[in-house]
Amino acid sequence: MEHHLEHHLDVVRTARYHTAGGTAQADDVWYLLHGYGQLAAGILAGAGALGRPGRCLVAPEALSRFYVDPSASGSHARSVVGASWMTREDREAEIRDQLGYLDALHRRILGLLPAAPRRVTVLGFSQGAAAAARWCAHGAVRPDLLILGGGVPPDDLSADGSGRLGGMEVRLVRGNRDALVSESAMALAASLLAALGARVELLSFAGGHRLDDATLARFNA
């Protein structure tokens, strides 16, 4: 067999996102990037503490869906569906598609608002933390605050373009019983972000790998 060649083809596909709060009167926009195996509706359901007048919550859904708990019978009729932001396979193309998607969504949301937003916040949970940090470093969004909950930024933030994080307010949030992200991993992430010029604060709450209502409510001031 002859040696095979790898190729890439740009295609148009449909991405799904959910909103809460509406855009008609909003001047405060939050982007919520879900974790591995979640869907957009799931992270919105877990972020009820963020709802308030004048705030629009926007939850983009990652482009790669899968069955989280496939049945042994082979039928997926009752299987839970989740999504993933990316894997290591074809990494560079995955990152380009991810950034292009989030930038396009940001342009759409800005176009729906009555005026330029007073404040923009990006929150990434679990796997979504890496996607959120990468978007803030390399994409079109310029948030006033970046929150990484139960997750850490990707190692590639040390690459060119990450200077955009200079001066950015970043909060790293971890439950003290989070079995997926260690305290030392969060401390290392804080050091990485600080080295890139971000203003970093570590926050913790009593609990595991989840979003915490009381902690989210702290950002409502």
Summary of the structure (lengths in Angstrom):
residues: 221
radius of gyration: 17.8
end to end distance: 64.6
largest distance: 64.6
contacts: 666
relative contact order: 0.14
helix: 33%
strand: 23%
